[in-house]
């Protein structure tokens, strides 16, 4: 089953590097073009207008594909480890993979439908991406704890769980504040609500 997995340890690092580059490149282009203010714009704002919108969309779609590959590799790894240890149900591992794939699909939706062009679709994609991402991270943390101490150290499990908790905490204000916004625009004047 894992014949395709040896030598793919670079994929998660490539995912992080490529995704970071997508945000940085679109941010730099958007700032230089005068499309956003340089101080802490929303990620989606930096990929709204051409030419950065095309670059942002392309690079985020590649990130979504790399996310799918990374999650599938993790799924295969857990399945292989589970053959000898039986620490988690195969259905739980498959459920985790499906949730992760939903998140990657949401990422693709965010990349394809710009924030100002089709805001409702963009927002639904963001909700699916971030919501599924939080659930996926939490499930992977639980699976990691179940595989201790044979396949993971408790230190790694604690780090994963800390990331999960931070993600959950960050997701709540995102939902609260996003639901309070009645319109999507990049430039606001002081008199606007």
Phi, psi and omega in degrees: 000326184262022179299328181275351186275323180303134179088008181253014180296342179286342186298312178300322178294322177295320178301311181295315181296313182295316180297317178299317178298322179300314181291318183291313182297313181293325177297312182298315180296316181296319179292314181296328178279352180078020181276339177219159174284145183292339185270105171048062174282161173296147179303315182296329179295330181281356178235031186264320185250150175293148006272347185293335181296320178293317180294315179301310181300314180298311185291324179289325175296321175296321177299318178298318177296316177296326175297317178300314180297316180299316181292324178292321176298316178299318177301312180297320180298314179295319178301317181293315178296325183290339179300322182262334186255331182052053182267346180211149177292143177298326180295325177294318178297317179294320178299317178299316178299315181298319177296317178298319179294325175299318178298320179293324176296317176300321177298318178297323178294316178300318182290327186275324183252103184296155186302318183270340182283307181225076188299322183293319179292318178300315181293320176297317177300318179296318178298316179295315182298307184288317180297311178295324178298317179296315179295318180298314180298319180296314179298319179294326176295317179296316178299321179298316178298321180294335182270001179283150354267003185292317188249348180217157171266157178294331177300312179298318179298318179295320178297313179299318180293322177299317177297320178298315181295316178299319178297316178298315181297319180289330182292325183297308178294331177300314180294314183299310184286325178294325180288339181273348181276126182267340179214157180250120175210159183271315182257128179244145175260158185302332182278352183280150182294000000 
